[in-house]
Amino acid sequence: ELFRQCLEAEKSVLGEAHPDTLTTMSNLAAAVRGQGRYGEAEELFRQCLEAEKSVLGETHPSTLTSIYNLALAVRGQGRYGEAEEL
């Protein structure tokens, strides 16, 4: 809940594509994944990844970390082939 509140505040103050906002979104997704809610985490990681690719570039360390985190969320749903492709 705290990550969600922080994310909404950052979106409103900094904007949806600000690097700090994206970091908070990634942290929220990781917390959700840690609770075993892999589908919800996947959706958040995908949103974060698309924004990071646009704002930071495809080879930025944060973008690459988001790809890894997305792969973990996909793997957690038993979609091993898709996770490997990421």
CNS distance restraints for C-alpha pairs under 8 A (distance, minus, plus):
assign (resid   1 and name CA) (resid   5 and name CA) 6.30 0.50 0.50
assign (resid   2 and name CA) (resid   6 and name CA) 6.12 0.50 0.50
assign (resid   3 and name CA) (resid   7 and name CA) 5.95 0.50 0.50
assign (resid   3 and name CA) (resid  24 and name CA) 6.82 0.50 0.50
assign (resid   3 and name CA) (resid  25 and name CA) 7.81 0.50 0.50
assign (resid   3 and name CA) (resid  27 and name CA) 7.35 0.50 0.50
assign (resid   3 and name CA) (resid  28 and name CA) 5.45 0.50 0.50
assign (resid   4 and name CA) (resid   8 and name CA) 6.17 0.50 0.50
assign (resid   4 and name CA) (resid  28 and name CA) 6.83 0.50 0.50
assign (resid   5 and name CA) (resid   9 and name CA) 6.24 0.50 0.50
assign (resid   6 and name CA) (resid  10 and name CA) 6.10 0.50 0.50
assign (resid   6 and name CA) (resid  24 and name CA) 7.34 0.50 0.50
assign (resid   7 and name CA) (resid  11 and name CA) 6.08 0.50 0.50
assign (resid   7 and name CA) (resid  21 and name CA) 6.25 0.50 0.50
assign (resid   7 and name CA) (resid  24 and name CA) 5.88 0.50 0.50
assign (resid   7 and name CA) (resid  25 and name CA) 6.30 0.50 0.50
assign (resid   8 and name CA) (resid  12 and name CA) 6.25 0.50 0.50
assign (resid   9 and name CA) (resid  13 and name CA) 6.12 0.50 0.50
assign (resid  10 and name CA) (resid  14 and name CA) 5.24 0.50 0.50
assign (resid  10 and name CA) (resid  15 and name CA) 6.56 0.50 0.50
assign (resid  10 and name CA) (resid  16 and name CA) 7.59 0.50 0.50
assign (resid  10 and name CA) (resid  20 and name CA) 7.59 0.50 0.50
assign (resid  10 and name CA) (resid  21 and name CA) 5.53 0.50 0.50
assign (resid  11 and name CA) (resid  15 and name CA) 4.37 0.50 0.50
assign (resid  11 and name CA) (resid  16 and name CA) 4.72 0.50 0.50
assign (resid  11 and name CA) (resid  17 and name CA) 7.99 0.50 0.50
assign (resid  11 and name CA) (resid  18 and name CA) 7.99 0.50 0.50
assign (resid  11 and name CA) (resid  21 and name CA) 6.24 0.50 0.50
assign (resid  12 and name CA) (resid  16 and name CA) 7.70 0.50 0.50
assign (resid  14 and name CA) (resid  18 and name CA) 5.98 0.50 0.50
assign (resid  14 and name CA) (resid  21 and name CA) 7.12 0.50 0.50
assign (resid  15 and name CA) (resid  21 and name CA) 7.21 0.50 0.50
assign (resid  16 and name CA) (resid  21 and name CA) 6.22 0.50 0.50
assign (resid  16 and name CA) (resid  22 and name CA) 7.37 0.50 0.50
assign (resid  17 and name CA) (resid  21 and name CA) 6.66 0.50 0.50
assign (resid  17 and name CA) (resid  22 and name CA) 6.57 0.50 0.50
assign (resid  17 and name CA) (resid  51 and name CA) 6.10 0.50 0.50
assign (resid  17 and name CA) (resid  52 and name CA) 7.63 0.50 0.50
assign (resid  17 and name CA) (resid  55 and name CA) 6.78 0.50 0.50
assign (resid  18 and name CA) (resid  22 and name CA) 6.32 0.50 0.50
assign (resid  19 and name CA) (resid  23 and name CA) 6.17 0.50 0.50
assign (resid  19 and name CA) (resid  52 and name CA) 7.79 0.50 0.50
assign (resid  19 and name CA) (resid  55 and name CA) 7.95 0.50 0.50
assign (resid  20 and name CA) (resid  24 and name CA) 6.31 0.50 0.50
assign (resid  21 and name CA) (resid  25 and name CA) 6.21 0.50 0.50
assign (resid  22 and name CA) (resid  26 and name CA) 6.16 0.50 0.50
assign (resid  22 and name CA) (resid  48 and name CA) 5.89 0.50 0.50
assign (resid  22 and name CA) (resid  51 and name CA) 7.58 0.50 0.50
assign (resid  22 and name CA) (resid  52 and name CA) 7.22 0.50 0.50
assign (resid  23 and name CA) (resid  27 and name CA) 6.18 0.50 0.50
assign (resid  24 and name CA) (resid  28 and name CA) 6.11 0.50 0.50
assign (resid  25 and name CA) (resid  29 and name CA) 6.18 0.50 0.50
assign (resid  25 and name CA) (resid  44 and name CA) 6.89 0.50 0.50
assign (resid  25 and name CA) (resid  45 and name CA) 7.72 0.50 0.50
assign (resid  25 and name CA) (resid  48 and name CA) 6.46 0.50 0.50
assign (resid  26 and name CA) (resid  30 and name CA) 6.17 0.50 0.50
assign (resid  26 and name CA) (resid  44 and name CA) 7.23 0.50 0.50
assign (resid  26 and name CA) (resid  45 and name CA) 6.28 0.50 0.50
assign (resid  26 and name CA) (resid  48 and name CA) 6.45 0.50 0.50
assign (resid  26 and name CA) (resid  66 and name CA) 7.28 0.50 0.50
assign (resid  27 and name CA) (resid  31 and name CA) 6.21 0.50 0.50
assign (resid  28 and name CA) (resid  32 and name CA) 6.19 0.50 0.50
assign (resid  28 and name CA) (resid  44 and name CA) 7.93 0.50 0.50
assign (resid  29 and name CA) (resid  33 and name CA) 6.05 0.50 0.50
assign (resid  29 and name CA) (resid  40 and name CA) 7.61 0.50 0.50
assign (resid  29 and name CA) (resid  41 and name CA) 4.66 0.50 0.50
assign (resid  29 and name CA) (resid  42 and name CA) 7.49 0.50 0.50
assign (resid  29 and name CA) (resid  44 and name CA) 5.52 0.50 0.50
assign (resid  29 and name CA) (resid  45 and name CA) 6.07 0.50 0.50
assign (resid  30 and name CA) (resid  34 and name CA) 6.04 0.50 0.50
assign (resid  30 and name CA) (resid  41 and name CA) 6.82 0.50 0.50
assign (resid  30 and name CA) (resid  69 and name CA) 7.56 0.50 0.50
assign (resid  31 and name CA) (resid  35 and name CA) 6.55 0.50 0.50
assign (resid  32 and name CA) (resid  36 and name CA) 6.76 0.50 0.50
assign (resid  32 and name CA) (resid  37 and name CA) 5.60 0.50 0.50
assign (resid  32 and name CA) (resid  38 and name CA) 7.22 0.50 0.50
assign (resid  32 and name CA) (resid  40 and name CA) 7.05 0.50 0.50
assign (resid  32 and name CA) (resid  41 and name CA) 5.56 0.50 0.50
assign (resid  33 and name CA) (resid  37 and name CA) 5.24 0.50 0.50
assign (resid  33 and name CA) (resid  38 and name CA) 5.16 0.50 0.50
assign (resid  33 and name CA) (resid  40 and name CA) 7.70 0.50 0.50
assign (resid  33 and name CA) (resid  41 and name CA) 5.21 0.50 0.50
assign (resid  33 and name CA) (resid  73 and name CA) 6.45 0.50 0.50
assign (resid  36 and name CA) (resid  76 and name CA) 7.82 0.50 0.50
assign (resid  37 and name CA) (resid  41 and name CA) 6.23 0.50 0.50
assign (resid  38 and name CA) (resid  42 and name CA) 5.92 0.50 0.50
assign (resid  38 and name CA) (resid  73 and name CA) 5.12 0.50 0.50
assign (resid  38 and name CA) (resid  74 and name CA) 7.02 0.50 0.50
assign (resid  38 and name CA) (resid  76 and name CA) 6.13 0.50 0.50
assign (resid  38 and name CA) (resid  77 and name CA) 6.29 0.50 0.50
assign (resid  39 and name CA) (resid  43 and name CA) 6.41 0.50 0.50
assign (resid  39 and name CA) (resid  73 and name CA) 7.24 0.50 0.50
assign (resid  39 and name CA) (resid  74 and name CA) 7.77 0.50 0.50
assign (resid  39 and name CA) (resid  77 and name CA) 7.35 0.50 0.50
assign (resid  40 and name CA) (resid  44 and name CA) 6.43 0.50 0.50
assign (resid  41 and name CA) (resid  45 and name CA) 6.03 0.50 0.50
assign (resid  41 and name CA) (resid  70 and name CA) 7.87 0.50 0.50
assign (resid  41 and name CA) (resid  73 and name CA) 6.30 0.50 0.50
assign (resid  42 and name CA) (resid  46 and name CA) 6.03 0.50 0.50
assign (resid  42 and name CA) (resid  70 and name CA) 5.85 0.50 0.50
assign (resid  42 and name CA) (resid  73 and name CA) 5.44 0.50 0.50
assign (resid  42 and name CA) (resid  74 and name CA) 6.54 0.50 0.50
assign (resid  43 and name CA) (resid  47 and name CA) 6.33 0.50 0.50
assign (resid  44 and name CA) (resid  48 and name CA) 6.15 0.50 0.50
assign (resid  45 and name CA) (resid  49 and name CA) 5.90 0.50 0.50
assign (resid  45 and name CA) (resid  66 and name CA) 6.43 0.50 0.50
assign (resid  45 and name CA) (resid  67 and name CA) 7.96 0.50 0.50
assign (resid  45 and name CA) (resid  69 and name CA) 7.05 0.50 0.50
assign (resid  45 and name CA) (resid  70 and name CA) 5.49 0.50 0.50
assign (resid  46 and name CA) (resid  50 and name CA) 6.18 0.50 0.50
assign (resid  46 and name CA) (resid  70 and name CA) 6.83 0.50 0.50
assign (resid  47 and name CA) (resid  51 and name CA) 6.37 0.50 0.50
assign (resid  48 and name CA) (resid  52 and name CA) 6.05 0.50 0.50
assign (resid  48 and name CA) (resid  66 and name CA) 7.26 0.50 0.50
assign (resid  49 and name CA) (resid  53 and name CA) 6.08 0.50 0.50
assign (resid  49 and name CA) (resid  63 and name CA) 6.12 0.50 0.50
assign (resid  49 and name CA) (resid  66 and name CA) 5.72 0.50 0.50
assign (resid  49 and name CA) (resid  67 and name CA) 6.82 0.50 0.50
assign (resid  50 and name CA) (resid  54 and name CA) 6.38 0.50 0.50
assign (resid  51 and name CA) (resid  55 and name CA) 6.02 0.50 0.50
assign (resid  52 and name CA) (resid  56 and name CA) 5.15 0.50 0.50
assign (resid  52 and name CA) (resid  57 and name CA) 6.50 0.50 0.50
assign (resid  52 and name CA) (resid  58 and name CA) 7.59 0.50 0.50
assign (resid  52 and name CA) (resid  62 and name CA) 7.40 0.50 0.50
assign (resid  52 and name CA) (resid  63 and name CA) 5.57 0.50 0.50
assign (resid  53 and name CA) (resid  57 and name CA) 4.46 0.50 0.50
assign (resid  53 and name CA) (resid  58 and name CA) 4.84 0.50 0.50
assign (resid  53 and name CA) (resid  63 and name CA) 6.27 0.50 0.50
assign (resid  54 and name CA) (resid  58 and name CA) 7.80 0.50 0.50
assign (resid  56 and name CA) (resid  60 and name CA) 5.97 0.50 0.50
assign (resid  56 and name CA) (resid  62 and name CA) 7.98 0.50 0.50
assign (resid  56 and name CA) (resid  63 and name CA) 7.20 0.50 0.50
assign (resid  57 and name CA) (resid  63 and name CA) 7.18 0.50 0.50
assign (resid  58 and name CA) (resid  63 and name CA) 6.11 0.50 0.50
assign (resid  58 and name CA) (resid  64 and name CA) 7.33 0.50 0.50
assign (resid  59 and name CA) (resid  63 and name CA) 6.52 0.50 0.50
assign (resid  59 and name CA) (resid  64 and name CA) 6.41 0.50 0.50
assign (resid  60 and name CA) (resid  64 and name CA) 6.34 0.50 0.50
assign (resid  61 and name CA) (resid  65 and name CA) 6.12 0.50 0.50
assign (resid  62 and name CA) (resid  66 and name CA) 6.23 0.50 0.50
assign (resid  63 and name CA) (resid  67 and name CA) 6.43 0.50 0.50
assign (resid  64 and name CA) (resid  68 and name CA) 6.42 0.50 0.50
assign (resid  65 and name CA) (resid  69 and name CA) 6.16 0.50 0.50
assign (resid  66 and name CA) (resid  70 and name CA) 5.95 0.50 0.50
assign (resid  67 and name CA) (resid  71 and name CA) 6.17 0.50 0.50
assign (resid  67 and name CA) (resid  86 and name CA) 6.51 0.50 0.50
assign (resid  68 and name CA) (resid  72 and name CA) 6.40 0.50 0.50
assign (resid  68 and name CA) (resid  86 and name CA) 7.44 0.50 0.50
assign (resid  69 and name CA) (resid  73 and name CA) 6.39 0.50 0.50
assign (resid  70 and name CA) (resid  74 and name CA) 6.20 0.50 0.50
assign (resid  70 and name CA) (resid  83 and name CA) 7.84 0.50 0.50
assign (resid  70 and name CA) (resid  86 and name CA) 7.91 0.50 0.50
assign (resid  71 and name CA) (resid  75 and name CA) 5.98 0.50 0.50
assign (resid  71 and name CA) (resid  82 and name CA) 7.74 0.50 0.50
assign (resid  71 and name CA) (resid  83 and name CA) 4.51 0.50 0.50
assign (resid  71 and name CA) (resid  84 and name CA) 7.17 0.50 0.50
assign (resid  71 and name CA) (resid  86 and name CA) 5.96 0.50 0.50
assign (resid  72 and name CA) (resid  76 and name CA) 6.04 0.50 0.50
assign (resid  72 and name CA) (resid  83 and name CA) 6.96 0.50 0.50
assign (resid  73 and name CA) (resid  77 and name CA) 6.73 0.50 0.50
assign (resid  74 and name CA) (resid  78 and name CA) 6.89 0.50 0.50
assign (resid  74 and name CA) (resid  79 and name CA) 5.74 0.50 0.50
assign (resid  74 and name CA) (resid  80 and name CA) 7.26 0.50 0.50
assign (resid  74 and name CA) (resid  82 and name CA) 7.12 0.50 0.50
assign (resid  74 and name CA) (resid  83 and name CA) 5.57 0.50 0.50
assign (resid  75 and name CA) (resid  79 and name CA) 5.18 0.50 0.50
assign (resid  75 and name CA) (resid  80 and name CA) 5.12 0.50 0.50
assign (resid  75 and name CA) (resid  82 and name CA) 7.75 0.50 0.50
assign (resid  75 and name CA) (resid  83 and name CA) 5.43 0.50 0.50
assign (resid  79 and name CA) (resid  83 and name CA) 6.28 0.50 0.50
assign (resid  80 and name CA) (resid  84 and name CA) 6.14 0.50 0.50
assign (resid  81 and name CA) (resid  85 and name CA) 6.38 0.50 0.50
assign (resid  82 and name CA) (resid  86 and name CA) 6.54 0.50 0.50
